[in-house]
């Protein structure tokens, strides 16, 4: 079997589906993981690294009210980021990541608080995570969870 990203590329290709991403705390790692796979250009359209709140609002279309009410480290923001990336890039699916990789709390949220948004043709979901470790570990684990969440949404079994 291949890596989770390889399995996803294959599954998306079989379904004639495409993927985009909107990343905050992962800073492009999700896009990099997907584009590490040979042949990913058939399914991976692109992504937006929206580290600043203004980019989440102005580019991805996250509602200013969402940011004001819930913050950028929230399930609501993650869903709107994923839906915005899907709409902006015209894809079948989109993933988003937002959270706190550390070393300090943000918006009164603890380090390791992560939200993954998954948007598809049948709606959007969010995965709330409480991770531990340093910045790198939290970022890498967030990518792993995002790929797994998309695999679940499309009905792909990635366990061996």
LOVEXPA-129024 format. One line per 3 residues: number of its first residue (from 1); their letters; for each residue z, x, y of C-alpha. Coordinates in steps of 0.5 Angstrom, whole numbers. Layout:
N
NUM	A	Z:X:Y | ...
REM end
This chain:
160
1	XXX	0:0:0 | -1:2:7 | 4:2:13
4	XXX	6:-4:16 | 1:-3:22 | -5:-2:17
7	XXX	-3:-8:13 | -4:-12:19 | -10:-9:21
10	XXX	-13:-11:15 | -10:-18:15 | -12:-19:22
13	XXX	-19:-17:20 | -20:-22:14 | -17:-27:19
16	XXX	-22:-26:24 | -16:-25:29 | -15:-21:35
19	XXX	-8:-18:37 | -6:-16:44 | 1:-14:47
22	XXX	6:-14:53 | 11:-8:52 | 17:-7:57
25	XXX	22:-3:53 | 17:0:48 | 13:3:53
28	XXX	6:3:49 | 9:5:43 | 7:-2:40
31	XXX	0:-1:42 | 0:7:40 | 2:4:33
34	XXX	-3:0:32 | -9:4:35 | -6:10:30
37	XXX	-10:6:25 | -17:7:23 | -21:1:24
40	XXX	-16:-2:29 | -21:-3:34 | -24:-9:30
43	XXX	-18:-13:32 | -13:-9:37 | -16:-11:44
46	XXX	-11:-8:48 | -4:-9:52 | 0:-9:58
49	XXX	6:-4:59 | 10:-8:64 | 16:-4:65
52	XXX	17:-7:72 | 19:-14:73 | 13:-15:78
55	XXX	8:-13:73 | 11:-18:68 | 10:-24:74
58	XXX	4:-22:77 | 0:-19:71 | 3:-23:65
61	XXX	5:-29:69 | 12:-29:67 | 15:-35:72
64	XXX	19:-32:77 | 24:-38:76 | 25:-35:69
67	XXX	26:-28:71 | 31:-31:76 | 35:-36:71
70	XXX	35:-32:65 | 33:-24:67 | 27:-20:64
73	XXX	32:-18:58 | 31:-25:55 | 28:-29:50
76	XXX	25:-34:55 | 22:-27:58 | 19:-25:52
79	XXX	16:-31:50 | 12:-32:57 | 10:-24:56
82	XXX	7:-25:49 | 4:-32:52 | 1:-28:58
85	XXX	-2:-23:54 | -5:-27:49 | -8:-31:55
88	XXX	-10:-25:59 | -13:-21:54 | -16:-27:50
91	XXX	-13:-26:43 | -11:-30:37 | -4:-27:37
94	XXX	0:-23:42 | 7:-19:41 | 12:-17:47
97	XXX	18:-13:47 | 23:-13:52 | 30:-11:52
100	XXX	35:-5:53 | 34:2:50 | 39:5:54
103	XXX	43:9:56 | 46:4:60 | 47:-4:60
106	XXX	42:-8:64 | 43:-15:67 | 49:-15:64
109	XXX	46:-14:57 | 48:-9:52 | 44:-3:50
112	XXX	40:-5:43 | 39:-12:46 | 32:-13:44
115	XXX	27:-19:44 | 21:-20:41 | 16:-25:43
118	XXX	10:-27:38 | 5:-32:41 | -1:-35:37
121	XXX	-5:-41:36 | 0:-45:34 | 5:-43:39
124	XXX	10:-38:40 | 17:-35:37 | 22:-30:39
127	XXX	26:-25:35 | 33:-23:38 | 35:-17:36
130	XXX	42:-13:36 | 40:-5:35 | 44:1:35
133	XXX	42:8:36 | 39:12:42 | 33:10:46
136	XXX	28:13:41 | 31:10:35 | 32:3:39
139	XXX	24:3:41 | 22:5:34 | 26:0:31
142	XXX	23:-5:36 | 16:-4:34 | 18:-4:27
145	XXX	21:-11:28 | 15:-13:32 | 10:-12:27
148	XXX	14:-15:22 | 15:-21:26 | 7:-22:27
151	XXX	6:-21:19 | 11:-27:18 | 7:-31:23
154	XXX	1:-30:20 | 4:-31:13 | 3:-23:11
157	XXX	8:-21:6 | 9:-14:7 | 15:-12:2
160	X	13:-8:-4
REM end
